[in-house]
């Protein structure tokens, strides 16, 4: 499938991004060699402030003149990464709510690459995305900040069988948020 030309400068000849089909759950146990983040070291009560820290730089990233331009034909632009980060915040908050309201729910599959194409991430307005990402990050953080102490042991299961507790769900989401800041040249800490 070929993407239509993005309106924010990615270029007519850009190729669809190769799908990322890796299982990133190893980042819950090991330091990511690419971004340096070690999710296992994040205390449960630090998830909320780190979500805010890792989403705070995005409005400035999206204000860049080249935010919609891909650095290479098969690499997402900052705008596409920002849309993905917004979606991750929304998705992980939804999954947290499932875990809090159901016993060991199974999470529906989410294909980030399919979502990027279907929602035309490269064609979205950077200013709008900046506001949406900030709001999604604040909501995700608030959901973690408001957790009662008896919620930390609740679990959810991904379709592939990966099991998450409330803390590991937050840690896993944090790695994604931190990793993509590195992808756009930002060190939030």
Secondary structure, DSSP 8 states (H G I E B T S, - for coil): ------TTS--TT----------GGGGGTS--TTT---GGG--GGGHHHHHHHHHHTHHHHHTSTTTTS-SSTTS--HHHHHHHHHHHHHHHHHHHHHHHHSSSEEE----HHHHHHHTTGGGS-HHHHHHHHHHHHHHHHHHHHT--GGGTT-EEEETTS-EEEHHHHHHHHHHHHHHHHHHTT----
